């Protein structure tokens, strides 16, 4: 028999709320740092909502969608969560494009599982805080979508692009979410404009805004 939801709340060191969002990430630095900063933002609906970031241990390199899904599944099986609680997989397309449809279907099979995919990666969601895609030509958009590693730096194209746009550079280990969050509504608007009524972004796009809109006032 599953343990009580209140026990999970106590272990997670969060307050009781009407609804909980449990977020499991492919990345273990950028994504949780962003969402934990959003929890402190004035727009976060903290009167009824609580977010729990399911961070992995620093030495845990199991980041593939398989492990993100299993992480959520384990929590759901172990604790008697409320029917209104939502469990979100936050993953990238980058190396796992062939598996996305599989995990989209697996989320559908669970009553309260959701998929938030960024194509090609979470840095694309961050880019939408800073730039409109109309500012890039077709060749640049292809490079963003492919998001290959840059030879000299070995960084991906998007990380390198963010580093050029931001005055103090970009480092996923030191995100500084305050540089992005002031433009949250702009990022949502830009992400929605890219949505082609697909279940998840097959082309350049992100579903992160769908989660964001549920947790802000």
Secondary structure in CASP SS format (residue, H / E / C, confidence):
PFRMAT SS
TARGET T0000
AUTHOR 0000-0000-0000
METHOD secondary structure of the structure
MODEL  1
X C 1.00
X C 1.00
X E 1.00
X E 1.00
X H 1.00
X H 1.00
X H 1.00
X H 1.00
X H 1.00
X H 1.00
X H 1.00
X H 1.00
X C 1.00
X C 1.00
X C 1.00
X C 1.00
X C 1.00
X C 1.00
X E 1.00
X E 1.00
X E 1.00
X E 1.00
X E 1.00
X E 1.00
X E 1.00
X C 1.00
X C 1.00
X C 1.00
X C 1.00
X H 1.00
X H 1.00
X H 1.00
X H 1.00
X H 1.00
X H 1.00
X H 1.00
X H 1.00
X H 1.00
X C 1.00
X C 1.00
X C 1.00
X C 1.00
X C 1.00
X E 1.00
X C 1.00
X C 1.00
X C 1.00
X C 1.00
X E 1.00
X E 1.00
X E 1.00
X E 1.00
X E 1.00
X C 1.00
X C 1.00
X C 1.00
X C 1.00
X C 1.00
X C 1.00
X C 1.00
X C 1.00
X C 1.00
X C 1.00
X C 1.00
X H 1.00
X H 1.00
X H 1.00
X H 1.00
X H 1.00
X H 1.00
X H 1.00
X H 1.00
X H 1.00
X H 1.00
X H 1.00
X H 1.00
X H 1.00
X H 1.00
X E 1.00
X E 1.00
X C 1.00
X C 1.00
X C 1.00
X C 1.00
X C 1.00
X E 1.00
X E 1.00
X E 1.00
X E 1.00
X E 1.00
X E 1.00
X E 1.00
X C 1.00
X C 1.00
X C 1.00
X C 1.00
X H 1.00
X H 1.00
X H 1.00
X H 1.00
X H 1.00
X H 1.00
X H 1.00
X H 1.00
X H 1.00
X H 1.00
X H 1.00
X H 1.00
X H 1.00
X C 1.00
X C 1.00
X C 1.00
X E 1.00
X E 1.00
X E 1.00
X E 1.00
X E 1.00
X E 1.00
X E 1.00
X C 1.00
X C 1.00
X H 1.00
X H 1.00
X H 1.00
X H 1.00
X H 1.00
X H 1.00
X H 1.00
X H 1.00
X H 1.00
X C 1.00
X C 1.00
X H 1.00
X H 1.00
X H 1.00
X C 1.00
X C 1.00
X H 1.00
X H 1.00
X H 1.00
X H 1.00
X H 1.00
X H 1.00
X H 1.00
X H 1.00
X H 1.00
X C 1.00
X C 1.00
X E 1.00
X C 1.00
X C 1.00
X C 1.00
X C 1.00
X C 1.00
X C 1.00
X E 1.00
X H 1.00
X H 1.00
X H 1.00
X H 1.00
X H 1.00
X H 1.00
X H 1.00
X H 1.00
X H 1.00
X C 1.00
X C 1.00
X C 1.00
X C 1.00
X C 1.00
X C 1.00
X C 1.00
X C 1.00
X C 1.00
X C 1.00
X C 1.00
X H 1.00
X H 1.00
X H 1.00
X C 1.00
X H 1.00
X H 1.00
X H 1.00
X H 1.00
X H 1.00
X H 1.00
X H 1.00
X H 1.00
X H 1.00
X H 1.00
X H 1.00
X H 1.00
X H 1.00
X H 1.00
X C 1.00
X C 1.00
X C 1.00
X C 1.00
X C 1.00
X C 1.00
X C 1.00
X C 1.00
X C 1.00
X C 1.00
X E 1.00
X E 1.00
X C 1.00
X H 1.00
X H 1.00
X H 1.00
X H 1.00
X H 1.00
X H 1.00
X H 1.00
X H 1.00
X E 1.00
X C 1.00
END
